[in-house]
Amino acid sequence: HKKRSLVDVDRLSFTSKKGQVTLFIILGIVILLAVVLVIIFRTEITTTKPGEVVPTTTGQVEAVITACIEEIGEDALFKVGLQGGYIDVPDHILNDKSKHLELAPTIVTPYWAYWQTTDIPSLDFIKEQLDDDVEQHLASCVFDPDKFLGIFDIVERGPVLADTEITNSGVEFNVEWNVEIRNAKGEVVSEVLNHKAESPVKLKDAYTMARRIVEVEMRDLKLEDITQDLIALEHPNVPVQGFEFSCSEKRWNVEDVKQSVKDLLRVNLRALQVSGSDILEYPDELTYYQNHYLWNIGDTFRNSDLSTTFTFEDSYPFSFQVTPQNGRYLKSNTMSQNSEFLSLLCMQGWKFSYDVSYPVLVKVRDETTGFDFKVAMTVHLQRNFPNRGESFLKTPPIHLSTYSDDVYCEDRSVPMMVRTFELIENPDTGVFIREPLPGVEISMTCVKYQCDIGESLYDFGGQGHVAAFQTNFPVCAGGIVRGEKEHYKEDWKRVVTQDGREIELDLVPEFRFPTSQVRVVTHNFDDGSVGPATELEDGVIALVSFHFDKEGTLLGPGRSHFHSSESLLGDIDADVAAAQTMTFLAHADFTYSTDVTLLKDNEYIGGYKGNWTVPWQQVLNAEEIVIHALDVSRLPQDEVALFSLSVAEQSNLVPVPEIR
């Protein structure tokens, strides 16, 4: 019995031990499964992509990274557009004035074509610059020990790798950057790897059009042809070749001739448009404009989202020489007469040769976003003919009619009347005042000819309270009658000359305020608080612009608003500052959309945006205008980016411009 009991006890002990081992195995499997589940769950919450639902911490960090990419990208695109495809202009261009056009002391636009040379950055090169700029600046924008107030830390686990895509619809900034997020205890909370920001700017389209313009110019010398045409039009102040029966020597001051050529270029180049883009259509009867000022850069080119502006300004470099000349004058020669019948007559003859070189700024605008892509190129005329080099004469001599403005304008046979008015209108306030305006200079342009018609008179012909002028006009199938008066916006109407026709011109009064009496003051902006007003620091430039729009207004080429004014203040050249004025609409109160941008070393450091109501009587009697702006130069770059997106809202923290 005892033996049996012993055996039974041993069997019971063995069974108990076996059960304990089984229990431990089961517990081990459960623990292993739990660890695996934790790892899987952690992997699921730490591998995030833009747009996915992520923990709050990850969302905050991703928002900052995306904002930094957007800010860096938009700043880079602005520089690319301003500087002809370059974010940083290479030293060999920057240090050589023959290779760039200086628009401001710190702003240059490289020449894509000068003389026989073309120097056009490729689209792949621009993409590489955008990649490099994001890779260079993203970490410094995101990493800031105080940015997240000690709540969590960001640890960089790999390099920034950017892959920008320049597409037909915009620009995509794709960034691969492994960032680990840790809480205040040092625990890994999450990771973010892929980041993306987009810009609607159609950089590819604008670049392609600018490149095409330069390539066609190098082939056809279109701008040289226009220059040659303008000089050959026999403008009274730009003599080329001619004679007249006179015993008195004719002479022209060379400086006056030079300025007249510059004026012709400045005015007429703005009328040049590119076929297939967003243009102001010329009537069918204006075949001269269609043939000379609608530039066909290719039958397949069509893009109505783009517009172009060709600009030459008095401040641009201008090489000018005309021969023969005597000192400061061009003079005619007295021609001897061998004929018995002509021996008592005197004849003056002249023939001059012009060498002209100057730059043209080409601005291609993406009308869907307002993005401007600017390039520059030089134009060359030698001995009156298009020539980009001594052995580069691509265009044969063009013989133009010497039928002058005077001859055309003297043949007047169509009686018409022009009535002129001063128009003061603000639809926003209901102001509408239209009164006769005498003293308006009236002219008519027909194809290439321009005729001075006369000046409107008050009580013309005893008609009482009217301002008008009636006379005969030259026959023209499609001309432009224009009215001009100092301190007024010009007005013009397209007309077909017709007996008894009446034309009404409405001139809008303007008031010019010197920028020497305008100050820009800044307020330090930090963490929602605004400091007192201080004067602009050295090296800071303020771009001040405002505009007023009126529905139903026909805008001419190169105009985006019914009325606009732009000024450059701060650390700029004294001559540039002295030549500027702020232009307001006169004789009524108007509210302007106002924008101030602060720049230092070409970097955005603040600004102001808001509506500014300008009382007429106050600005008329003002001694000073003070414009306030927010300075965010002391903030981290990511906060500067966020500020730029909300500048209109933040501008409520400072006063509107003050008129004193």
C-alpha positions in Angstrom: 0.0 0.0 0.0 2.8 2.4 0.9 4.7 1.5 -2.2 1.6 2.2 -4.3 1.1 5.4 -2.5 4.6 6.4 -3.2 4.2 5.7 -6.8 1.0 7.7 -6.9 2.8 10.6 -5.2 5.6 10.6 -7.7 3.2 10.5 -10.6 1.3 13.4 -9.1 4.6 15.4 -8.7 5.6 14.7 -12.3 2.2 15.8 -13.6 2.4 19.0 -11.6 5.8 19.9 -12.9 4.7 19.2 -16.5 1.7 21.6 -16.1 4.0 24.3 -14.8 6.3 24.1 -17.8 3.3 24.3 -20.2 2.0 27.4 -18.4 5.4 29.1 -18.7 5.5 28.4 -22.4 2.1 29.8 -22.9 3.0 33.0 -21.0 6.1 33.3 -23.1 4.2 33.1 -26.3 1.7 35.7 -25.0 4.5 38.1 -24.1 6.2 37.6 -27.5 2.9 38.3 -29.3 2.4 41.4 -27.2 5.9 42.7 -28.1 5.3 42.0 -31.8 1.9 43.9 -31.6 3.6 46.9 -29.9 6.3 47.0 -32.6 3.7 46.8 -35.4 1.5 49.4 -33.7 4.4 51.8 -33.2 5.5 51.3 -36.8 2.0 52.2 -38.0 1.9 55.5 -36.1 5.5 56.6 -36.8 5.6 56.2 -40.6 3.6 59.1 -41.9 3.1 60.8 -45.1 1.7 64.2 -46.0 -2.1 64.2 -45.8 -2.5 61.2 -43.6 -4.1 61.4 -40.2 -1.2 61.6 -37.7 -0.7 62.4 -34.0 -1.0 66.0 -33.1 2.8 66.4 -32.6 3.5 65.1 -36.0 0.9 67.3 -37.6 2.5 70.4 -35.9 6.0 69.5 -37.1 4.8 68.6 -40.6 2.9 72.0 -40.8 6.1 73.8 -40.0 8.2 71.9 -42.5 5.6 72.4 -45.2 5.4 76.1 -44.4 9.2 76.4 -44.6 9.3 74.6 -48.0 6.6 76.9 -49.3 8.4 80.0 -48.0 11.8 79.0 -49.4 10.2 77.9 -52.6 8.2 81.1 -53.2 11.3 83.2 -52.3 13.4 81.2 -54.7 10.8 81.5 -57.5 10.6 85.3 -57.0 14.4 85.6 -57.4 14.3 83.3 -60.5 11.7 85.5 -62.0 13.5 88.8 -61.1 17.0 87.7 -62.1 16.4 85.9 -65.4 16.5 82.3 -64.1 19.1 82.8 -61.3 18.6 82.5 -57.6 22.1 83.8 -57.1 23.5 85.7 -60.1 27.0 84.3 -60.9 29.9 86.5 -60.1 31.1 86.6 -63.7 27.7 88.2 -64.6 27.3 90.3 -61.5 30.7 91.9 -61.7 30.5 92.7 -65.5 28.1 95.5 -66.3 28.1 94.5 -70.0 26.4 91.2 -69.0 23.5 92.5 -66.8 20.9 95.3 -66.5 20.9 97.0 -63.1 17.3 97.7 -62.1 18.2 98.9 -58.5 21.4 99.1 -56.5 21.0 95.4 -55.4 18.9 94.1 -58.2 20.2 93.0 -61.6 18.7 91.1 -64.5 21.3 89.2 -66.6 21.4 89.6 -70.3 20.2 86.5 -72.1 21.6 88.0 -75.3 24.3 90.7 -75.8 25.9 91.4 -79.1 26.4 88.1 -80.8 26.4 86.0 -77.6 23.5 84.2 -75.9 23.7 83.1 -72.3 20.4 81.4 -71.4 20.2 79.2 -68.2 18.5 75.8 -69.0 15.4 74.7 -67.2 17.3 71.8 -65.7 19.8 74.3 -64.3 16.9 76.3 -62.7 15.5 73.1 -61.2 18.9 72.3 -59.7 19.1 75.8 -58.2 15.6 75.3 -56.6 16.7 71.9 -55.2 19.9 73.4 -53.8 18.1 76.3 -52.3 15.6 74.1 -50.5 18.4 71.7 -49.3 20.5 74.6 -48.1 17.9 76.5 -46.2 15.2 74.0 -45.0 17.1 72.8 -41.9 17.9 76.3 -40.7 14.3 77.2 -41.2 12.9 74.3 -39.2 15.6 73.8 -36.5 15.2 76.3 -33.7 15.6 75.3 -30.0 12.9 77.7 -28.9 10.5 77.1 -31.7 8.5 74.4 -30.1 8.8 75.8 -26.5 10.5 72.6 -25.1 7.4 70.5 -25.8 9.3 68.2 -28.2 12.6 68.1 -30.0 13.3 67.4 -33.7 16.2 65.1 -34.6 17.6 65.0 -38.1 18.1 61.4 -39.1 19.2 62.0 -42.7 20.1 64.7 -45.3 17.6 66.9 -47.0 17.0 65.6 -50.6 14.9 67.9 -52.8 13.5 66.9 -56.2 11.6 69.9 -57.7 9.3 69.2 -60.6 8.7 72.1 -63.0 5.5 71.1 -64.7 3.0 72.8 -67.1 0.6 73.4 -64.3 3.0 74.7 -61.6 6.0 73.9 -59.5 6.1 70.9 -57.1 8.7 70.9 -54.3 9.2 67.3 -53.3 11.5 66.7 -50.3 12.8 63.5 -48.7 14.0 64.3 -45.2 13.9 61.8 -42.3 13.1 63.7 -39.1 12.6 62.1 -35.7 10.3 63.7 -33.2 10.9 63.3 -29.5 9.0 64.5 -26.5 10.4 66.3 -23.5 11.4 63.0 -21.9 13.5 62.1 -24.9 11.1 59.4 -26.1 10.6 59.0 -29.8 7.0 60.1 -30.6 7.0 59.9 -34.4 9.0 60.2 -37.6 8.2 62.1 -40.8 10.0 61.3 -44.1 8.3 62.7 -47.2 7.2 66.3 -47.6 5.6 68.2 -50.4 4.6 71.8 -51.2 3.2 73.2 -54.4 3.2 76.5 -56.2 0.7 77.4 -59.0 3.3 79.6 -60.7 3.7 78.5 -64.4 7.4 78.9 -64.4 7.9 76.5 -67.3 5.5 78.3 -69.6 7.0 81.8 -68.8 10.6 80.5 -69.2 9.7 78.8 -72.5 8.2 82.0 -73.9 11.1 84.2 -72.8 13.6 81.8 -74.3 11.6 81.7 -77.6 11.5 85.6 -77.7 15.3 85.8 -77.3 16.0 83.0 -79.9 13.7 84.7 -82.5 15.2 88.1 -81.8 18.7 86.7 -82.5 17.4 85.2 -85.7 15.3 88.0 -87.1 16.6 91.1 -85.2 13.1 92.3 -84.6 14.0 94.9 -82.0 16.7 96.3 -84.3 14.1 96.6 -87.1 11.8 98.6 -84.8 14.7 100.9 -83.8 15.7 101.4 -87.4 12.0 102.1 -88.3 11.6 104.7 -85.5 14.8 106.6 -86.5 13.8 106.5 -90.2 10.4 107.9 -89.6 11.8 111.4 -90.1 10.8 112.7 -86.7 11.5 116.5 -86.6 14.1 116.1 -83.9 15.8 113.0 -85.4 17.2 113.9 -88.8 18.4 111.2 -91.1 18.5 112.3 -94.7 16.9 115.2 -96.6 17.1 118.6 -98.2 15.2 121.8 -98.4 15.4 125.1 -100.3 16.8 127.5 -97.7 19.8 129.7 -97.3 19.7 129.3 -93.5 21.7 126.5 -92.0 19.7 123.8 -90.2 21.1 122.4 -87.0 20.1 120.1 -84.3 21.5 119.8 -80.7 22.9 116.3 -80.3 21.6 115.9 -76.8 18.1 116.8 -78.0 18.4 114.3 -80.8 19.6 111.6 -78.3 16.7 112.3 -75.9 14.2 112.2 -78.8 15.5 108.8 -79.8 15.2 107.6 -76.2 11.7 108.9 -76.0 10.7 107.2 -79.2 12.0 103.9 -77.9 10.5 104.2 -74.5 7.0 104.9 -75.8 6.9 102.6 -78.8 8.5 99.5 -77.4 5.7 99.3 -74.8 3.3 98.9 -77.7 5.1 95.7 -78.9 3.0 92.5 -78.3 3.5 88.8 -79.0 1.0 87.1 -81.1 -0.7 84.2 -79.4 -0.4 85.6 -75.9 -2.8 87.8 -73.9 -2.8 91.0 -76.1 -4.8 94.1 -76.8 -6.2 93.4 -80.3 -5.6 96.0 -83.0 -8.5 96.6 -85.4 -8.2 95.0 -88.9 -7.7 98.3 -90.6 -4.5 99.0 -88.5 -2.4 96.8 -90.7 0.8 98.7 -89.8 0.4 97.9 -86.1 -0.4 94.3 -86.9 2.6 93.9 -89.1 5.1 95.8 -86.9 3.9 95.6 -83.3 2.4 92.1 -83.2 5.4 89.9 -83.1 5.0 86.4 -84.5 7.5 84.2 -82.6 6.1 81.0 -84.1 2.9 79.9 -85.8 2.4 77.2 -83.1 2.8 79.5 -80.1 -0.5 79.9 -78.3 -0.8 80.8 -74.6 -3.4 83.3 -73.6 -2.4 82.9 -69.9 0.8 84.8 -70.6 1.4 88.5 -71.5 4.6 90.4 -72.4 5.9 93.8 -71.8 9.0 95.3 -73.5 10.5 98.1 -71.6 13.2 100.7 -72.1 13.7 103.5 -69.6 15.7 106.7 -69.6 17.8 105.3 -66.7 19.0 102.3 -68.7 22.4 102.4 -70.3 22.3 104.0 -73.7 25.2 104.2 -76.2 24.6 106.8 -78.9 26.7 108.3 -81.6 25.6 110.1 -84.7 27.9 111.3 -87.5 29.0 113.7 -88.9 28.6 116.2 -86.1 30.2 119.6 -85.4 30.8 119.9 -81.7 27.4 119.7 -79.9 25.4 120.0 -83.1 24.3 118.3 -86.3 24.4 120.7 -89.2 23.2 120.8 -92.7 25.4 121.5 -95.7 24.8 124.3 -98.2 24.6 122.7 -101.6 25.9 124.8 -104.6 23.8 125.2 -107.7 25.4 125.1 -111.1 22.2 125.7 -113.0 21.7 129.2 -114.4 18.2 129.2 -113.2 18.9 127.9 -109.7 22.0 130.0 -108.9 20.0 132.4 -106.9 18.5 129.7 -104.7 20.1 128.1 -101.7 19.6 124.4 -100.8 20.4 122.7 -97.5 21.1 119.0 -97.4 21.9 116.5 -94.7 22.6 112.8 -94.2 23.4 111.3 -90.8 24.5 107.9 -89.6 23.3 106.5 -86.2 25.0 104.0 -84.0 22.8 103.0 -81.1 23.1 100.3 -78.4 20.7 99.8 -75.5 19.1 97.1 -73.3 15.5 96.0 -73.4 13.8 94.4 -70.4 11.3 91.7 -71.3 8.7 90.8 -68.7 6.7 87.6 -69.3 3.7 87.6 -66.9 1.7 84.5 -65.8 -1.7 86.2 -65.7 -3.2 83.4 -63.6 -0.8 84.1 -60.6 0.8 87.5 -61.3 4.2 85.8 -61.5 6.7 87.9 -63.5 9.7 86.3 -65.3 12.2 89.0 -66.5 15.0 88.7 -68.9 17.1 91.4 -70.6 18.9 91.6 -73.9 20.8 94.3 -75.8 19.8 95.9 -79.1 22.3 97.2 -81.7 22.0 99.5 -84.7 25.2 100.4 -86.6 25.3 102.9 -89.4 21.5 103.0 -89.4 21.2 99.2 -90.0 20.5 96.3 -87.6 23.9 94.7 -86.7 24.8 92.7 -83.6 28.5 92.6 -84.7 30.8 93.8 -87.5 30.3 90.6 -89.5 26.8 89.9 -88.2 24.6 91.8 -90.6 21.6 89.5 -90.8 19.1 92.0 -92.2 19.5 93.6 -95.6 19.0 97.4 -95.8 15.4 98.4 -95.7 14.3 101.4 -97.8 11.5 103.3 -96.1 9.3 106.0 -97.5 10.3 109.5 -96.4 6.7 110.6 -96.5 6.8 112.7 -93.3 4.3 113.5 -90.6 4.1 117.1 -91.8 3.1 116.1 -95.3 0.5 113.7 -94.1 -0.9 116.0 -91.4 -1.2 118.9 -93.8 -3.7 117.1 -96.0 -6.8 117.6 -93.8 -10.2 117.2 -95.3 -12.5 115.6 -92.7 -14.3 118.0 -90.2 -14.7 116.6 -86.7 -15.2 118.0 -83.2 -13.5 116.9 -80.0 -15.0 117.7 -76.7 -12.9 117.4 -73.6 -14.0 116.8 -70.0 -12.6 116.5 -66.5 -14.0 113.3 -65.0 -14.0 112.7 -61.2 -15.6 109.4 -60.5 -15.5 107.0 -57.6 -18.2 104.3 -57.9 -17.5 103.1 -54.3 -18.7 106.5 -52.8 -21.1 107.6 -55.6 -19.0 110.6 -56.6 -19.5 111.6 -60.3 -18.4 115.0 -61.5 -18.0 115.7 -65.2 -17.2 119.2 -66.3 -15.7 120.8 -69.5 -11.9 120.9 -69.4 -10.2 123.4 -71.6 -6.5 123.4 -72.4 -6.3 119.8 -73.5 -3.7 119.0 -76.2 -5.4 116.9 -78.9 -3.4 114.7 -81.3 -4.2 111.9 -83.7 -2.1 108.9 -84.6 -2.8 107.0 -87.8 -0.5 104.1 -88.5 3.0 105.6 -88.2 2.0 109.2 -88.5 1.2 111.5 -85.6 -0.5 114.9 -86.0 -1.0 117.7 -83.5 -4.6 118.7 -83.9 -4.9 121.6 -81.5 -6.0 122.6 -78.0 -9.6 122.5 -76.7 -11.1 125.9 -75.8 -13.7 127.0 -73.3 -16.9 128.3 -74.9 -15.7 127.1 -78.3 -17.7 128.7 -81.1 -19.9 130.5 -78.6 -21.4 127.2 -77.4 -21.3 128.3 -73.7 -20.3 125.8 -71.0 -18.3 123.5 -73.1 -14.6 122.8 -73.9 -14.1 121.7 -77.5 -12.1 122.1 -80.7 -13.3 121.6 -84.2 -11.1 121.3 -87.3 -10.3 119.2 -90.3 -8.6 115.9 -89.7 -6.5 113.8 -92.1 -8.3 110.8 -93.6 -7.7 107.7 -91.5 -9.5 104.3 -91.6 -8.5 103.5 -88.0 -6.8 106.1 -85.9 -6.4 107.1 -82.3 -7.5 110.5 -81.1 -5.7 111.3 -77.8 -6.1 114.1 -75.2 -3.3 115.1 -72.9 -2.9 117.7 -70.2 -0.4 118.0 -67.4 -1.6 116.5 -64.1 -4.2 114.4 -65.8 -4.5 110.9 -67.0 -4.6 110.9 -70.8 -7.6 109.5 -72.6 -7.9 108.1 -76.1 -10.6 106.8 -78.5 -10.3 104.7 -81.6 -11.9 106.5 -84.5 -12.6 106.2 -88.2 -12.6 109.8 -89.6 -16.1 110.8 -90.7 -17.6 114.2 -91.6 -19.4 115.8 -88.6 -18.2 113.2 -86.1 -17.9 114.2 -82.4 -15.4 112.6 -80.0 -15.5 112.9 -76.3 -12.4 112.5 -74.1 -12.6 112.2 -70.3 -9.4 113.1 -68.5 -9.0 112.1 -64.9 -7.1 114.5 -62.6 -4.1 113.3 -60.7 -2.1 114.7 -57.8 1.6 114.0 -57.3 3.2 114.0 -53.9 7.1 113.9 -53.7 8.5 110.8 -52.1 11.1 113.1 -50.4 8.2 113.9 -48.0 7.3 110.3 -47.4 8.7 108.3 -44.5 8.5 104.6 -43.9 8.7 103.6 -40.2 8.8 100.0 -38.9 7.5 98.3 -35.8 9.3 95.3 -34.4 6.9 92.3 -34.4 7.5 89.5 -32.0 5.1 86.9 -30.6 2.1 89.0 -31.4 3.5 92.2 -29.7 4.3 95.3 -31.7 7.1 97.7 -30.8 7.2 101.5 -31.2 7.8 103.1 -34.6 11.5 103.4 -35.7 13.1 104.7 -38.8 14.2 102.3 -41.5 17.6 100.7 -40.8 20.5 101.1 -43.2 20.4 98.7 -46.1 16.6 98.3 -46.0 14.5 99.0 -49.1 10.7 99.6 -48.9 8.7 98.9 -52.0 5.4 100.9 -51.6 2.6 100.4 -54.1 -1.1 101.1 -54.1 -3.8 100.9 -56.7 -7.5 101.7 -57.4 -9.6 99.7 -59.8 -12.8 100.7 -61.6 -15.0 98.2 -63.4 -15.6 98.7 -67.1 -12.3 100.5 -67.7 -10.4 99.7 -70.9 -6.8 99.2 -69.9 -4.0 99.6 -72.4 -0.9 97.4 -72.9 1.2 97.0 -69.8 -1.5 98.3 -67.4 -3.0 96.1 -64.7 -5.1 98.7 -62.8 -7.1 101.8 -63.5 -4.7 103.7 -61.3 -1.5 102.6 -59.6 1.5 104.1 -58.0 4.8 102.5 -57.1 7.7 104.0 -55.1 11.1 102.8 -53.9 12.1 104.2 -50.5 14.9 103.7 -48.0 18.5 102.8 -48.9 18.4 103.8 -52.6 20.3 106.1 -55.0 19.7 109.8 -54.3 18.9 110.6 -57.9 16.4 107.8 -58.1 14.7 109.0 -54.9 14.6 112.6 -56.1 12.9 111.6 -59.4 10.0 109.7 -57.7 6.5 110.8 -56.8 3.5 109.2 -55.3 0.5 109.7 -57.6 -3.0 109.9 -56.2 -6.4 110.4 -57.9 -7.5 114.0 -57.3 -10.5 116.0 -56.2 -12.3 113.2 -54.3 -11.6 110.6 -51.6 -10.4 107.2 -52.8 -9.6 103.9 -51.0 -6.4 102.3 -52.3 -5.2 98.7 -51.9 -1.8 99.3 -50.3 1.1 97.0 -50.2 4.5 97.6 -48.5 7.4 95.1 -48.9 10.5 95.4 -46.8 13.7 93.9 -48.2 17.2 93.6 -46.9 19.9 92.0 -49.0 17.1 90.8 -51.3 15.5 88.9 -48.3 11.9 89.6 -47.2 11.9 91.0 -43.7 8.4 92.4 -43.3 5.7 94.6 -44.7 2.2 95.9 -44.6 -1.0 95.2 -46.5 -4.3 96.9 -46.2 -6.9 99.4 -47.5 -5.9 103.1 -47.2 -8.6 105.7 -47.6 -7.0 109.0 -48.7 -9.1 112.1 -48.0 -8.5 114.6 -50.9 -8.2 117.7 -48.8 -5.8 116.1 -46.4 -3.4 114.9 -49.0 -3.7 118.2 -50.9 -2.4 120.1 -47.9 -0.1 117.5 -46.5 3.4 118.2 -45.4 4.4 114.6 -44.8 3.1 111.0 -45.2 4.2 108.4 -42.8 3.8 104.7 -43.7 3.9 102.0 -41.1 5.2 98.5 -41.6 5.9 95.4 -39.5 9.5 94.3 -39.2 9.9 90.5 -38.7 13.6 90.3 -39.3 14.3 89.0 -35.8 11.9 86.1 -36.1 12.9 82.6 -37.2 12.5 81.9 -40.9 9.5 79.6 -40.5 7.7 82.3 -38.5 8.6 84.9 -41.2 7.0 82.5 -43.7 3.9 82.2 -41.6 3.8 86.0 -41.2 4.0 86.5 -45.0 0.9 84.4 -45.4 -1.1 86.5 -42.9 0.5 90.0 -43.4 -2.9 91.5 -44.1 -4.3 90.3 -40.8 -1.3 91.3 -38.8 -1.2 94.7 -40.4 -4.2 95.7 -38.3 -1.7 95.9 -35.4 -0.1 99.1 -36.8 -1.7 102.4 -37.9 -2.7 102.9 -41.5 -0.6 105.4 -43.4 -0.7 108.8 -41.8 -1.2 112.1 -43.7 0.2 114.9 -41.7 
